[in-house]
């Protein structure tokens, strides 16, 4: 399922935030651990490579969306979920933005604080409703 691939891409983006440049062996190990099919690996890889190609632009878009919130205060798991969703919203025309928001919210709920899902949902809702 795409949500397993999306979760793998989220973990790779999360690691990237801490200086892991998404090295191919790391990604392959993560895909194996998640037991992704070839199609799911391809989807996760597409998400990560698209994120990587547009990282600065996506970070700028996120910074513009959270102007009342200091950048350093965004939890890394929330940031990874937001960047993944922004990648999908901006560059994956086959994924409806509401699906990207829902999936990012679910990732924040699973991997971050009890208030993170609301934060992620609010930020992304503001972006797609502009």
C-alpha positions as CSV (number, residue, x, y, z in Angstrom):
1,X,0.0,0.0,0.0
2,X,1.1,3.5,-0.7
3,X,0.9,4.5,3.0
4,X,3.7,2.1,3.8
5,X,5.8,3.6,1.1
6,X,4.9,7.0,2.3
7,X,6.0,6.1,5.8
8,X,9.3,4.9,4.5
9,X,9.8,8.1,2.6
10,X,8.9,10.0,5.8
11,X,11.6,8.2,7.7
12,X,14.2,9.0,5.1
13,X,13.3,12.6,5.1
14,X,13.4,12.6,8.9
15,X,16.9,11.2,8.7
16,X,17.8,13.8,6.1
17,X,16.9,16.5,8.6
18,X,19.7,15.2,10.8
19,X,22.4,15.1,8.1
20,X,21.8,11.6,6.7
21,X,21.8,12.3,3.0
22,X,19.5,9.4,2.2
23,X,22.3,7.1,1.2
24,X,21.1,4.4,-1.1
25,X,22.0,1.5,1.3
26,X,20.1,3.2,4.1
27,X,17.0,3.6,1.9
28,X,17.3,0.0,0.6
29,X,17.5,-1.3,4.2
30,X,14.5,0.7,5.2
31,X,12.5,-0.6,2.2
32,X,13.4,-4.2,3.1
33,X,12.5,-3.6,6.8
34,X,9.1,-2.2,5.8
35,X,8.6,-5.2,3.4
36,X,7.7,-2.9,0.5
37,X,6.9,-4.3,-2.9
38,X,8.8,-3.1,-6.0
39,X,6.0,-0.7,-6.8
40,X,6.0,0.7,-3.3
41,X,9.8,1.1,-3.3
42,X,9.5,3.0,-6.5
43,X,6.8,5.3,-5.1
44,X,8.9,5.9,-1.9
45,X,12.0,6.6,-4.0
46,X,10.1,9.0,-6.2
47,X,8.8,10.9,-3.1
48,X,12.3,11.1,-1.6
49,X,14.1,12.1,-4.9
50,X,11.4,14.8,-5.6
51,X,11.8,16.1,-2.0
52,X,15.6,16.1,-2.4
53,X,15.4,18.0,-5.8
54,X,13.1,20.7,-4.3
55,X,14.3,20.7,-0.6
56,X,15.1,24.4,-0.5
57,X,11.9,25.5,-2.1
58,X,9.8,23.2,0.1
59,X,11.5,24.5,3.2
60,X,10.8,28.1,2.1
61,X,7.2,27.2,1.5
62,X,7.0,25.7,5.0
63,X,8.7,28.7,6.6
64,X,6.2,31.0,4.8
65,X,3.3,29.0,6.1
66,X,4.4,29.1,9.8
67,X,5.4,32.8,10.1
68,X,4.0,33.0,13.7
69,X,6.0,29.9,14.7
70,X,9.8,30.0,15.0
71,X,11.4,27.5,12.6
72,X,13.5,25.8,15.3
73,X,10.4,25.1,17.4
74,X,8.9,22.7,14.8
75,X,9.5,19.1,15.9
76,X,11.6,17.2,13.4
77,X,8.9,14.5,13.0
78,X,6.4,17.3,12.3
79,X,8.8,18.9,9.8
80,X,9.4,15.6,8.0
81,X,5.6,15.0,7.7
82,X,5.0,18.5,6.5
83,X,7.8,18.4,3.9
84,X,6.6,15.0,2.6
85,X,3.0,16.4,2.3
86,X,4.3,19.5,0.5
87,X,6.3,17.3,-1.9
88,X,3.1,15.5,-2.8
89,X,0.9,18.6,-2.9
90,X,3.3,20.4,-5.2
91,X,4.8,17.7,-7.4
92,X,2.5,14.6,-7.4
93,X,-0.6,15.5,-9.5
94,X,-2.1,12.0,-9.1
95,X,-2.5,12.5,-5.3
96,X,-5.3,14.7,-4.1
97,X,-4.0,17.3,-1.6
98,X,-6.5,16.1,1.0
99,X,-5.0,12.7,0.9
100,X,-1.5,14.2,1.5
101,X,-2.8,16.2,4.4
102,X,-4.5,13.1,5.9
103,X,-1.5,10.9,5.5
104,X,0.9,13.6,7.0
105,X,-1.5,14.0,9.9
106,X,-1.5,10.3,10.5
107,X,2.3,10.2,10.5
108,X,2.5,13.1,13.0
109,X,0.0,11.3,15.2
110,X,2.1,8.1,15.1
111,X,5.6,9.6,15.4
112,X,5.3,12.9,17.3
113,X,3.5,14.6,20.1
114,X,-0.2,14.5,21.0
115,X,-0.7,17.9,19.5
116,X,1.3,17.4,16.4
117,X,-1.5,16.0,14.3
118,X,-3.5,19.2,14.8
119,X,-0.5,21.3,14.1
120,X,0.3,19.5,10.8
121,X,-3.3,19.5,9.8
122,X,-3.6,23.2,10.4
123,X,-0.5,24.2,8.6
124,X,-1.3,22.1,5.5
125,X,-4.9,23.1,5.6
126,X,-3.8,26.7,5.4
127,X,-1.6,26.0,2.5
128,X,-4.1,24.1,0.4
129,X,-7.0,26.4,1.2
130,X,-5.1,29.6,0.0
